[in-house]
């Protein structure tokens, strides 16, 4: 299966990346054979992939990385790089290629230390592959200091190093960095295309795939999770009941508390699955005899660093869970607004049509817009590190007041 097959609904971007991969292959071949490089190349050393959540930014970057490392003999016969079968493609896709570094974070930010380590790696020549590729999936989480460290590497790249940066929008990346990258904008995939890939790739029943794709409005990752995870469907159903529970102050405060508690429970589950294993592995590596035993002298700082990292990850997980709930809530009021305006757009939450009709009849478009603005204000408050319960309580009170 070609590496581009998982890039859903992005034909224009795929065409551009495939052309760049062909020129990249020609550049490496010219160096190897000591021949003249192509006169005009579509390949460059730094790329910036932007697009809304679920558009497939990281998928596009990974597919491009695989195409750059493709070693299929068909290339010499005019075939497209990115066959999906050769060792270069396969190891890149599964994340084991020695010359492809995939960087993502489960923390709130990427700091200077981590970025310096990446820059040092980027100066190396490829060990076994055709290019040294750094895929930074969360470029929007770089601190200002980390961004300045990265800028130097992007300005003066090593000859066969490629930076692939991913972010929701251009505004999420330092102007000095984005001005040195070739920019590709991805769109939200069509609902039908997402449903088709869920059926083809994940073996999901067509009706379930269609419902998940419609509910998430083309967000590939969320659609897959919704189609395969009963707990995710249950949490979403609970969130979509919130607009029916904010008739009075008590209902608003209770709904807010339950929403925050659910997000905290998600973070706790992740911690239980990951933190214990991480801690045990580090203790063993440092020479600890087992859980509860005394650690060797001089290792307390390392253990404290791990605990701090785990604490930051729990905070990030709780924020992400809350943000997902707020996205679902926005979708609810988007459907209400469509009904109030008599729009022909498809209703995302068709399974709760009676609830949508009830809210739509009880208010007007102006009130619905104010409610959507309240949800956006809550998300902004969470980004500014406002206490989650305080931010969500303010939102639920605004949903009541309209």
Secondary structure, 3 states (H helix, E strand, C coil): CCHHHHCCCCHHHHHHHHHHHHHHHHHHHHHHHCCCCCCCCCCCCEEEEECCCCCCHHHHHHHHHHHHHCCCHHHHHCCCCCCCCCHHHHHHHHCCCCCEEEECCCCCCECHHHHHHHHHHHCCCCCCCCCEEEEECCHHHECHHHHHHHHHHHHCCCCCEEEEEEECCHHHCCHHHHCCCEEEECCCCCHHHHHHHHHHHHCCCHHHHHHHHHHHCCCHHHHHHHHHCHHHHHHHHHHCCHHHCCCCHHHHHHHHHHHHHHHHHHHHHHHHHHHHHHHHHHHHHCCCCCCCCCCCCCCHHHHHHHHHHHHHHHHHHHHHHHHHHHHHHHHHHHHHHHHHHCCCCCCCCHHHHHHHHHHHHHCCHHHHHHHHHHHHHHHHHHHCCCCHHHHHHHHHHHHHHC
